[in-house]
Amino acid sequence: MRPIRAACLGTATLVTLLACTPVAAAATDTGSAQDRDKARTITVLGEVQQLTRFPVTPGSVSQGDQVVVRSDLFDEAHNKVGETHGTCTTTRDGADEAEQCVVTYTLPGGQLTVQGMYFNYLDQGPFDNAITGGTGSYKRARGWVHSDTIATTPKVVRRFTIHLV
């Protein structure tokens, strides 16, 4: 049986961020609140807390499988700064599995929504997903989220680099 992998949180995997403290203190942020219209980068680490696969065919990965995932987000000092919540649908099965994912990042000051494809199930490879919208401080958000897997045991941990443009 193949191990269950963390979907982008997620799309988020990321790819979803949550509120606790101001973004400048919560994560690496190369911008400021006063420069909302300028490009900035936010980096957080996501630890998968819950992941459930709802298979079309029990015991195998098949087109149409659904994955629901939730991750906690941390800054470099391991302070919790948010969460991700996402769903993915398997669109191609087999060793080169592909999933289409929608993830919400809840961060201090608002939420970001992210959407895109996740590939490399077996490799836990990197992926990029588009920011499709946001709320609060991120209400006009555009850009992308890049995700790298930095650990798979004891928990799946991903580095999310959020590029706001």
C-alpha positions as CSV (number, residue, x, y, z in Angstrom):
1,M,0.0,0.0,0.0
2,R,1.3,3.4,-0.9
3,P,1.8,6.0,1.8
4,I,-0.8,8.8,1.9
5,R,0.9,12.1,1.0
6,A,0.0,15.6,2.1
7,A,-1.8,17.5,-0.5
8,C,-1.0,21.1,-1.0
9,L,-2.0,22.6,1.6
10,G,-2.5,23.6,0.4
11,T,-2.8,24.2,-1.9
12,A,-2.3,24.1,0.1
13,T,-1.2,22.3,-0.3
14,L,-1.1,25.3,-0.4
15,V,-1.5,25.2,-0.3
16,T,-4.1,27.7,3.7
17,L,-2.8,30.1,6.3
18,L,-4.3,31.1,9.8
19,A,-4.4,34.1,12.2
20,C,-2.5,34.4,15.5
21,T,0.0,37.3,15.4
22,P,0.9,40.0,12.9
23,V,2.4,38.7,9.7
24,A,5.6,40.7,10.1
25,A,6.2,38.9,13.4
26,A,4.6,35.6,12.4
27,A,6.6,34.7,9.3
28,T,9.4,35.8,7.1
29,D,7.9,38.8,5.2
30,T,9.9,40.9,2.8
31,G,7.2,43.6,2.6
32,S,5.3,45.8,5.0
33,A,1.7,46.5,5.6
34,Q,2.2,50.0,4.2
35,D,3.4,48.6,0.9
36,R,0.4,46.3,0.2
37,D,0.5,47.2,-3.6
38,K,4.2,46.1,-3.9
39,A,5.5,42.6,-4.3
40,R,6.4,40.8,-1.1
41,T,7.3,37.3,0.0
42,I,6.0,35.4,3.1
43,T,7.6,32.1,4.1
44,V,6.0,29.6,6.5
45,L,6.3,25.9,7.4
46,G,3.3,23.7,7.2
47,E,3.0,20.5,9.3
48,V,0.2,18.2,8.2
49,Q,-2.1,17.5,11.1
50,Q,-4.9,15.6,9.4
51,L,-5.1,14.0,6.0
52,T,-7.9,11.7,4.8
53,R,-8.3,10.0,1.4
54,F,-11.7,9.0,0.2
55,P,-11.0,6.4,-2.5
56,V,-13.2,5.6,-5.4
57,T,-11.8,2.0,-5.2
58,P,-10.7,1.1,-1.7
59,G,-7.0,-0.1,-1.5
60,S,-5.9,1.8,-4.6
61,V,-5.3,5.3,-6.0
62,S,-7.9,6.0,-8.7
63,Q,-9.1,8.9,-10.8
64,G,-11.8,10.7,-8.8
65,D,-10.3,10.0,-5.3
66,Q,-10.8,12.9,-2.9
67,V,-8.2,14.0,-0.3
68,V,-9.0,16.4,2.6
69,V,-6.0,17.9,4.4
70,R,-5.3,20.4,7.2
71,S,-2.0,21.7,8.2
72,D,-0.7,24.0,11.0
73,L,1.6,26.9,9.8
74,F,4.6,28.0,11.7
75,D,7.2,30.8,11.4
76,E,11.0,30.1,11.6
77,A,10.9,30.2,15.4
78,H,8.1,27.5,15.4
79,N,5.4,29.9,16.5
80,K,2.0,28.9,15.1
81,V,0.8,31.6,12.7
82,G,-2.0,30.0,10.8
83,E,-3.5,26.9,9.1
84,T,-4.2,25.5,5.7
85,H,-7.4,23.7,4.7
86,G,-7.7,22.0,1.4
87,T,-9.2,19.4,-0.9
88,C,-7.7,17.6,-3.9
89,T,-9.2,15.4,-6.6
90,T,-7.1,12.8,-8.3
91,T,-7.2,13.4,-12.0
92,R,-4.5,10.8,-13.1
93,D,-3.7,7.7,-11.2
94,G,-0.5,5.5,-11.3
95,A,3.1,6.3,-10.6
96,D,2.7,9.8,-12.2
97,E,-0.4,10.6,-10.2
98,A,-1.8,14.1,-10.5
99,E,-4.3,16.0,-8.3
100,Q,-6.1,19.2,-8.8
101,C,-6.2,21.1,-5.4
102,V,-8.0,24.1,-3.8
103,V,-6.5,25.3,-0.5
104,T,-7.2,28.2,1.8
105,Y,-4.4,29.7,3.9
106,T,-5.6,31.5,7.0
107,L,-3.0,34.0,8.1
108,P,-2.9,37.0,10.4
109,G,-5.0,39.7,8.7
110,G,-7.0,37.5,6.3
111,Q,-7.1,34.5,4.1
112,L,-5.6,33.5,0.8
113,T,-7.1,31.0,-1.7
114,V,-4.8,28.9,-3.9
115,Q,-5.5,26.5,-6.7
116,G,-3.5,24.3,-9.0
117,M,-2.0,20.9,-9.8
118,Y,0.0,18.7,-7.5
119,F,2.3,16.1,-9.1
120,N,5.0,13.7,-7.9
121,Y,3.0,11.7,-5.4
122,L,5.9,9.2,-4.8
123,D,8.6,11.9,-4.7
124,Q,6.7,14.5,-2.6
125,G,8.1,16.9,-5.1
126,P,7.8,20.7,-5.2
127,F,4.8,22.4,-6.8
128,D,3.6,25.9,-7.6
129,N,0.0,27.0,-7.3
130,A,-1.8,30.2,-8.3
131,I,-3.2,32.6,-5.7
132,T,-6.8,33.1,-6.8
133,G,-8.0,35.5,-4.2
134,G,-8.0,36.6,-0.6
135,T,-9.8,38.5,2.2
136,G,-8.8,41.2,4.7
137,S,-5.2,42.3,4.1
138,Y,-5.0,40.0,1.1
139,K,-8.3,41.1,-0.6
140,R,-6.5,42.0,-3.8
141,A,-3.9,39.2,-3.6
142,R,-2.3,37.9,-6.7
143,G,0.7,35.7,-7.2
144,W,1.7,32.2,-6.5
145,V,2.8,29.8,-3.7
146,H,5.8,27.5,-4.1
147,S,6.0,24.4,-1.9
148,D,9.0,22.2,-1.1
149,T,8.8,19.1,1.1
150,I,11.4,19.4,3.8
151,A,10.5,16.3,5.9
152,T,8.2,13.3,5.6
153,T,8.7,11.7,9.1
154,P,7.4,11.9,11.7
155,K,5.1,14.4,10.0
156,V,5.0,15.8,6.4
157,V,6.5,19.3,6.6
158,R,6.4,21.7,3.7
159,R,8.0,25.1,3.2
160,F,5.5,27.5,1.6
161,T,6.9,30.5,-0.1
162,I,4.1,32.9,-0.8
163,H,4.9,35.4,-3.6
164,L,2.5,38.3,-3.5
165,V,2.7,40.6,-6.6
